Amino acid sequence: MAARGKVAAFNLPPLPTVGEIIKLFRLQAQKQLSQNFLLDLRLTDKIVRQAGKLKNAHVCEVGPGPGGITRSILNADVEQLLLVEKDPRFIPGLQMLSEAAPGKVRIVHGDILTFKMEKAFPKHLKKNWEDEPPNIHIIGNLPFSVSTPLIIKWLENVSKKNGPFIYGRTQMTLTFQKEVAERLTANTGGKQRSRLSIMSQHLCTVENRFVIPGQAFVPKPEVDVAVVHFTPLVQPKIQQPFELVEKVVRSAFQFRRKHCFRGIETLFPESERLKKTEELMMAADVDPTLRPFQLSMSHFRNLCNTYRKMCEEDPSLFAYNYREELKQKKRQHLPKSISQTEQTEEEN
Ligand SMILES: C[S@@+](CC[C@H](N)C(=O)[O-])C[C@H]1O[C@@H](n2cnc3c(N)ncnc32)[C@H](O)[C@@H]1O
């Protein structure tokens, strides 16, 4: 399974196996840091294959740990491999692996949630991408508490037309808890349809590629794991600023089990809530009795475009924050408005 000779396909010298690295550096998985290692190289190869052709690609692996996926990436003959690992215990083992591909691997001890990805890639990539788009990939098996904020941060960057170029060019292959993967890829009408489905699918093609059984990890996690692949779209499906789309989508899913009208009205201050919500839904041609999960991408596009126009007419509208108002009322023990009496059912 972890045969030494296997990695010789691209003339790499024999690499230590993951098991050998773990033993050599005494790398116990830390449960409190949600560390679960993949030791089966057939599986790590399968994850890496989901990224597509990696020959001559620039790859960033997030959370490489003892290096199972790292070995498979090196085996794909990439041009450059950047490893970002938060736990310093793994750095010496990764250095050992990197010696097999001199000059190709850079190891950063850091947190991927604060790491500036755009600074990590060579300058020539930034200059030439319009003629020849660079082949850039992010791959990782991270704790679930990190992969969801990472994807949201990345989507926000993808959405910025004038933002750092690499985000709109970078494909991502990441593991998620199976239920989160189902939300990311849920279609209109699907029970798992959520804020995460709309935010990711309006910016990317999102594919749930395969499920990894829990017993493939050491130690075994309590949940199943799925590998999800993201390719940024050339044009977002909703051509409005990220913050505006997020606000509209968040409001729609505020009360999952109720008619979508109930959530969407939280976009507006109490004094004009009913009137403005009716105006928005009528102009956007959205049936107010639909449930949030029944709203299609074009419903959301219409809602965002119309809400944008309303905010242009009255700039104070965008500043209104329902959740903030709710918090303040709680602090002051003031009576809530009718629409605020129900528990918020919002989720990711
Ligand atoms: C679930 S383990 C997986 C390790 C390895 N990729 C594998 O598949 O065997 C997650 C890894 O991500 C690292 N990690 C956790 N949070 C991180 C963060 N914010 N930035 C970078 N690495 C992180 C952990 O230290 C650990 O090595």
The ligand as an SDF file (V2000), in Angstrom:
LIG
                    3D

 27 29  0  0  0  0  0  0  0  0999 V2000
   -7.3490   16.0630    9.3720 C   0  0  0  0  0  0  0  0  0  0  0  0
   -5.6090   16.3560    9.4930 S   0  0  0  0  0  0  0  0  0  0  0  0
   -5.1160   15.7490    7.8920 C   0  0  0  0  0  0  0  0  0  0  0  0
   -3.6280   15.5720    7.7060 C   0  0  0  0  0  0  0  0  0  0  0  0
   -3.2390   15.0990    6.3060 C   0  0  0  0  0  0  0  0  0  0  0  0
   -3.6330   16.0640    5.2990 N   0  0  0  0  0  0  0  0  0  0  0  0
   -3.8540   13.7520    6.0070 C   0  0  0  0  0  0  0  0  0  0  0  0
   -4.7880   13.7180    5.1640 O   0  0  0  0  0  0  0  0  0  0  0  0
   -3.4260   12.7670    6.5930 O   0  0  0  0  0  0  0  0  0  0  0  0
   -5.6150   18.1310    9.2840 C   0  0  0  0  0  0  0  0  0  0  0  0
   -4.2670   18.8030    9.1870 C   0  0  0  0  0  0  0  0  0  0  0  0
   -4.4860   20.2060    8.9900 O   0  0  0  0  0  0  0  0  0  0  0  0
   -3.6550   20.9450    9.8890 C   0  0  0  0  0  0  0  0  0  0  0  0
   -4.3380   22.2220   10.1650 N   0  0  0  0  0  0  0  0  0  0  0  0
   -5.3790   22.4120   11.0010 C   0  0  0  0  0  0  0  0  0  0  0  0
   -5.7800   23.6850   10.9630 N   0  0  0  0  0  0  0  0  0  0  0  0
   -4.9830   24.3290   10.0780 C   0  0  0  0  0  0  0  0  0  0  0  0
   -4.8900   25.6650    9.6280 C   0  0  0  0  0  0  0  0  0  0  0  0
   -5.7270   26.6010   10.0610 N   0  0  0  0  0  0  0  0  0  0  0  0
   -3.9240   25.9780    8.7170 N   0  0  0  0  0  0  0  0  0  0  0  0
   -3.0720   25.0150    8.2690 C   0  0  0  0  0  0  0  0  0  0  0  0
   -3.1080   23.7400    8.6870 N   0  0  0  0  0  0  0  0  0  0  0  0
   -4.0430   23.3800    9.5620 C   0  0  0  0  0  0  0  0  0  0  0  0
   -3.5140   20.0290   11.0920 C   0  0  0  0  0  0  0  0  0  0  0  0
   -2.4000   20.3610   11.8760 O   0  0  0  0  0  0  0  0  0  0  0  0
   -3.3950   18.6650   10.4050 C   0  0  0  0  0  0  0  0  0  0  0  0
   -2.0840   18.4110   10.0130 O   0  0  0  0  0  0  0  0  0  0  0  0
  1  2  1  0
  2  3  1  0
  2 10  1  0
  3  4  1  0
  4  5  1  0
  5  6  1  0
  5  7  1  0
  7  8  2  0
  7  9  1  0
 10 11  1  0
 11 12  1  0
 11 26  1  0
 12 13  1  0
 13 14  1  0
 13 24  1  0
 14 15  1  0
 14 23  1  0
 15 16  2  0
 16 17  1  0
 17 18  1  0
 17 23  2  0
 18 19  1  0
 18 20  2  0
 20 21  1  0
 21 22  2  0
 22 23  1  0
 24 25  1  0
 24 26  1  0
 26 27  1  0
M  CHG  2   2   1   9  -1
M  END
$$$$
